[in-house]
Amino acid sequence: MKTKILSLALTISFLLIQQNDLSAKEKSDIHQRIDIEQYIEYPDAARSDNLSDQVIVTFQVDSTGRVEINAVESQYEIFKMAIQQQMSNIILNQLDTNKLYNIIINFKLM
């Protein structure tokens, strides 16, 4: 059974930054409106191998709200594959379409 992100055994922090110039308040507002963590799970294989990493994801949102991943940066392929699979199912209607966004996901076992 997969452990959800809010498990006591791990921490995953999220920071959403639009690549346009935004004020700190605007960035905070975007961050508060996005609840991406409900969609992301720590990969079982990474957990069993005791892997931790910081993953940087660049994505856009299409006109239907679906996330389109542009790039995933991680030192481990397991995290790249997990993020690509899990984020491809996310609908984010609250974000502007066709703008690039970055999200930093810190996978860390405690």
C-alpha positions as CSV (number, residue, x, y, z in Angstrom):
1,M,0.0,0.0,0.0
2,K,1.3,3.4,-0.9
3,T,1.9,5.9,1.8
4,K,0.4,9.3,1.2
5,I,2.6,12.4,1.4
6,L,1.5,13.4,4.8
7,S,2.9,10.3,6.4
8,L,5.0,10.9,9.5
9,A,7.8,8.9,7.8
10,L,8.6,11.6,5.2
11,T,8.4,15.2,4.4
12,I,7.8,16.7,1.0
13,S,7.7,20.4,0.6
14,F,6.4,22.3,-2.3
15,L,7.2,25.7,-3.7
16,L,5.4,26.9,-6.8
17,I,7.0,29.7,-8.6
18,Q,5.6,31.2,-11.8
19,Q,8.5,32.2,-14.1
20,N,7.0,35.6,-14.7
21,D,7.8,38.3,-12.2
22,L,5.4,38.0,-9.3
23,S,5.2,39.8,-6.0
24,A,5.7,37.7,-2.9
25,K,2.0,38.0,-2.1
26,E,1.0,36.7,-5.6
27,K,3.4,33.8,-5.2
28,S,2.0,33.1,-1.8
29,D,-1.6,33.2,-3.1
30,I,-0.7,30.8,-5.9
31,H,1.0,28.5,-3.4
32,Q,-2.1,28.5,-1.1
33,R,-4.5,27.7,-4.0
34,I,-2.5,24.7,-5.2
35,D,-2.9,21.5,-3.3
36,I,-0.5,19.4,-5.4
37,E,0.7,17.3,-2.5
38,Q,-2.5,15.3,-2.5
39,Y,-1.5,13.9,-5.9
40,I,2.1,13.0,-5.1
41,E,3.2,9.8,-3.3
42,Y,6.7,8.7,-2.3
43,P,7.7,6.0,-4.7
44,D,7.9,2.6,-3.0
45,A,11.1,1.6,-4.7
46,A,12.8,4.9,-3.6
47,R,11.5,4.3,0.0
48,S,12.9,0.7,0.1
49,D,16.2,1.9,-1.3
50,N,16.3,4.7,1.3
51,L,16.5,7.4,-1.5
52,S,16.0,11.1,-1.0
53,D,16.2,13.8,-3.6
54,Q,15.1,17.3,-4.6
55,V,13.0,17.1,-7.8
56,I,12.4,20.2,-9.9
57,V,9.5,20.0,-12.3
58,T,8.7,22.6,-15.0
59,F,5.2,22.4,-16.3
60,Q,2.4,24.2,-18.1
61,V,-1.4,24.0,-17.7
62,D,-3.4,23.5,-20.9
63,S,-6.8,25.1,-21.7
64,T,-8.6,22.2,-20.0
65,G,-6.5,22.6,-16.8
66,R,-4.4,19.4,-17.4
67,V,-0.8,19.6,-16.4
68,E,1.7,19.2,-19.2
69,I,5.2,18.4,-17.9
70,N,8.1,20.2,-19.7
71,A,11.0,18.9,-17.7
72,V,11.8,16.9,-14.5
73,E,15.2,17.2,-12.9
74,S,16.3,14.5,-10.4
75,Q,19.4,12.5,-9.8
76,Y,17.2,9.3,-9.7
77,E,15.2,8.0,-12.5
78,I,12.6,6.5,-10.1
79,F,11.6,10.0,-8.9
80,K,11.5,11.3,-12.5
81,M,9.2,8.5,-13.6
82,A,7.0,8.8,-10.5
83,I,6.5,12.5,-10.9
84,Q,5.7,12.2,-14.6
85,Q,3.2,9.6,-14.0
86,Q,1.5,11.2,-11.0
87,M,1.4,14.7,-12.2
88,S,0.0,13.7,-15.6
89,N,-3.3,13.1,-13.9
90,I,-3.6,16.5,-12.2
91,I,-6.1,19.1,-13.3
92,L,-5.3,22.7,-12.1
93,N,-8.0,25.0,-13.3
94,Q,-6.9,27.8,-11.0
95,L,-3.6,28.5,-12.8
96,D,-3.1,30.5,-16.0
97,T,-2.8,28.5,-19.1
98,N,0.3,28.3,-21.3
99,K,2.6,29.8,-18.7
100,L,5.6,28.0,-17.3
101,Y,5.7,27.0,-13.7
102,N,8.3,25.4,-11.5
103,I,7.7,23.2,-8.5
104,I,10.3,21.9,-6.2
105,I,9.5,18.7,-4.5
106,N,11.8,17.5,-1.6
107,F,11.5,13.8,-1.1
108,K,13.2,13.0,2.3
109,L,12.8,10.0,4.5
110,M,13.0,10.9,8.2
